[in-house]
């Protein structure tokens, strides 16, 4: 299931061709890049995707000349919300812990570096896969508690923020 919030006000629960528990029949045709023609209940709508932010799961869609800001939450976002964990809580994160046991194969930052949300901090190799550990928030690196080629355990504090 997906929950879409339009302009911060109206919420829709969407699952396949069911919106808020009601079946919806519609046709969607892409006429140009990011421009679509939608036919629903014998009415035609022209929609253009103006912008899309994959990290924030937001988009601006123009439908028949009106812009709509849409926030989308998938089943994982809804589960985190139900558990009381939100993306906003990432602004308060002071430590980055190892999500699994592994080996540090690259460190991209140094102590006192300023980082932005989404910046690659280090690479943790686990089960023959390279996992890029990214910054959950903007901030300044206080301390790096790991070294290159060091083995880490799950939940070991690797990086501290100011």
Helices and strands as residue ranges (DSSP letters): E 2-6, E 10-15, E 18-19, E 22-23, E 26-32, E 35-40, E 43-53, E 58-63, E 66-73, H 75-82, G 87-92, E 95-97, E 102-107, E 114-115, E 120-126, E 129-134, E 139-144, E 151-152, E 157-161
